[in-house]
Amino acid sequence: MRVEVNPMDTIRGEAFDLWMSSPMPMVTLTKTFDVSKVLKKCKNLGVGFNVMLCWCIAKAASQMELFYLLLEQGKLFKYDSLAINVIVKNKKGGINSCDIPFDGDMKKFIEEYKVLTSGVSEECKSSFLEECMVVGTSAMIQTELDCIVNQYTDKFCNPMVMWGKYRKGWFKTLLPISFQFHHVQMDGGDGARFLELLQEEISRL
């Protein structure tokens, strides 16, 4: 469920005043992660890398109150649930979007990820969860990337987590991850805190 809130009644009131008029209010942070445990967990569960990383992203985001606030068309909304958006290659060779709900149950998330993305791929039709605050993701695994900066549009102010191909070493597997967010939703320090929480969740796997 989502409800419109008065920005001045939230901790983002001052940021709303400061950044609503900015022509480029998006912030991008990039951090290199040790994702060795993601690969190990994937092997144990028999699931894909992106599924497990999306789980960690949602788990980290769910611990921060600011992820439940979102700017939409000049208004601020508060949500009571989260979802992860993934880009799915469909059977025609194109791409579609697919929202995966998150409620803290790993097995349920993995199963819904498989079912929902398979359905989107087969039907060539995007699937959205309008009542969830959606964290976008984009995996460009065709090549190793150091940083990704997404397009900015006032039609989509959701936070985005993006990555390329991971880099296998002798003792660690590393992956630079870019995190882009609207400055009304959070400040740079909040974004950095999310990246720390993400590494913690990865390390717990």
C-alpha positions in Angstrom: 0.0 0.0 0.0 1.1 3.6 -0.6 -0.1 6.9 0.8 0.8 10.4 -0.1 2.6 12.2 2.7 3.5 15.9 3.4 7.2 16.1 2.9 7.5 18.5 5.8 6.1 15.8 8.1 9.0 13.5 7.2 12.8 13.7 7.7 13.2 14.6 4.1 11.3 17.9 4.3 14.4 20.1 3.9 15.8 17.9 1.1 12.4 18.2 -0.7 12.8 21.9 -0.7 16.4 21.9 -1.7 16.3 19.3 -4.5 12.9 19.4 -6.1 14.0 22.3 -8.4 17.4 20.8 -9.3 17.7 19.8 -13.0 19.9 16.8 -12.0 19.0 15.6 -8.5 20.3 12.1 -9.0 23.4 10.8 -7.1 25.5 7.8 -8.1 27.8 6.0 -5.7 30.0 3.0 -6.7 31.6 0.5 -4.4 33.5 -2.7 -5.2 32.1 -5.7 -3.4 33.5 -9.1 -2.4 30.7 -11.4 -3.8 32.5 -14.7 -3.2 29.8 -15.8 -0.8 27.1 -15.0 -3.4 28.6 -17.5 -5.7 29.0 -20.1 -3.0 25.3 -19.7 -2.0 24.2 -19.9 -5.6 26.0 -23.2 -5.9 24.5 -24.6 -2.8 21.0 -23.6 -3.7 21.3 -24.1 -7.5 20.2 -20.6 -8.4 21.6 -17.9 -10.6 23.9 -15.1 -9.4 21.5 -12.3 -10.1 18.7 -13.9 -8.1 20.9 -14.1 -5.0 22.3 -10.6 -5.4 18.8 -9.2 -5.8 17.8 -10.9 -2.5 20.7 -9.2 -0.7 19.8 -5.9 -2.2 16.2 -6.2 -1.0 17.3 -7.4 2.4 19.6 -4.4 2.8 17.1 -1.9 1.6 14.4 -3.2 3.9 16.5 -2.1 6.9 16.4 1.5 5.9 13.3 3.7 6.5 14.2 6.0 3.6 13.7 3.2 1.1 10.0 3.2 1.9 9.7 6.9 0.6 9.5 7.7 -3.0 9.1 10.9 -5.1 6.6 10.6 -7.8 5.4 13.5 -10.1 6.4 16.1 -7.6 4.7 14.3 -4.6 6.2 12.2 -1.8 4.7 8.8 -1.1 5.2 6.3 1.7 5.0 2.6 1.1 4.7 -0.3 3.5 6.3 -3.0 1.2 9.3 -3.4 -1.1 9.9 -5.1 -4.4 12.9 -5.6 -6.7 12.6 -4.8 -10.4 14.7 -6.9 -12.8 15.1 -6.6 -16.6 14.1 -9.8 -18.4 15.1 -10.9 -21.9 11.9 -12.2 -23.5 11.5 -15.0 -26.0 11.3 -12.6 -28.9 14.8 -11.2 -28.1 13.6 -8.0 -26.5 13.4 -7.0 -22.9 10.7 -6.4 -20.3 10.5 -5.3 -16.7 9.5 -7.6 -13.8 8.8 -6.7 -10.2 9.5 -9.3 -7.5 7.9 -8.8 -4.1 10.1 -9.0 -1.0 8.9 -10.1 2.5 12.0 -11.5 4.1 11.5 -15.1 3.1 14.5 -16.2 1.0 13.0 -19.4 -0.4 9.7 -17.6 -1.3 11.6 -14.8 -3.0 13.7 -17.2 -5.1 10.6 -19.1 -6.1 8.7 -16.0 -7.1 11.7 -14.7 -8.9 11.8 -17.8 -11.1 8.0 -18.0 -11.7 7.5 -14.3 -12.4 10.5 -13.8 -14.6 9.7 -16.9 -16.6 6.1 -15.6 -17.1 7.3 -12.2 -18.3 9.8 -13.8 -20.7 7.2 -16.1 -22.2 4.5 -13.5 -22.4 6.8 -10.7 -23.6 4.8 -8.4 -21.2 6.1 -6.4 -18.3 4.8 -7.0 -14.8 4.6 -4.2 -12.2 3.6 -4.0 -8.5 2.1 -0.5 -8.2 1.6 -0.8 -4.4 5.3 -1.6 -3.6 8.3 0.7 -3.4 10.4 -0.7 -6.2 14.2 -0.8 -6.2 15.4 -1.1 -9.8 18.2 -3.3 -10.9 20.1 -3.6 -14.1 22.7 -6.3 -14.8 25.0 -5.8 -17.9 27.0 -9.0 -17.5 28.4 -9.0 -21.0 31.5 -7.2 -19.8 33.3 -6.0 -16.7 32.3 -2.4 -15.8 33.8 0.0 -13.3 30.8 2.3 -13.0 27.3 2.8 -14.4 25.3 6.1 -14.5 21.7 5.6 -15.5 19.6 8.1 -17.4 17.7 10.6 -15.4 14.0 11.1 -16.0 11.2 12.5 -13.8 9.1 9.5 -14.9 11.3 7.2 -12.8 12.9 8.4 -9.6 13.3 4.9 -8.0 16.7 3.9 -6.6 18.7 1.8 -9.0 21.4 -0.8 -8.3 23.5 -1.7 -11.4 26.4 -4.0 -12.1 28.4 -5.7 -14.9 30.3 -9.0 -15.0 32.0 -10.1 -11.8 35.8 -10.6 -11.6 37.2 -13.8 -10.4 40.5 -13.8 -8.6 42.6 -16.4 -6.7 40.9 -15.7 -3.3 38.1 -13.3 -4.0 35.4 -12.6 -6.6 34.9 -8.9 -6.9 32.1 -6.8 -8.4 31.8 -3.0 -8.7 28.2 -2.0 -8.0 26.7 1.4 -8.8 23.8 2.8 -6.7 21.8 5.7 -8.1 19.1 7.5 -6.1 17.2 10.8 -6.0 18.5 13.3 -3.6 15.0 14.0 -2.2 14.8 10.3 -1.1 18.2 10.2 0.7 21.5 11.9 1.1 25.0 10.6 0.1 25.7 9.3 3.6 22.4 7.3 3.5 23.4 5.9 0.2 26.8 4.9 1.6 25.1 3.3 4.5 23.0 1.2 2.2 26.1 0.0 0.4 27.6 -1.0 3.7 24.5 -2.9 4.6 24.6 -4.6 1.2 28.1 -5.9 1.9 27.0 -7.1 5.3 24.1 -9.1 3.9 26.4 -10.6 1.2 28.9 -11.6 3.9 26.1 -13.3 6.0 25.1 -15.7 3.2 
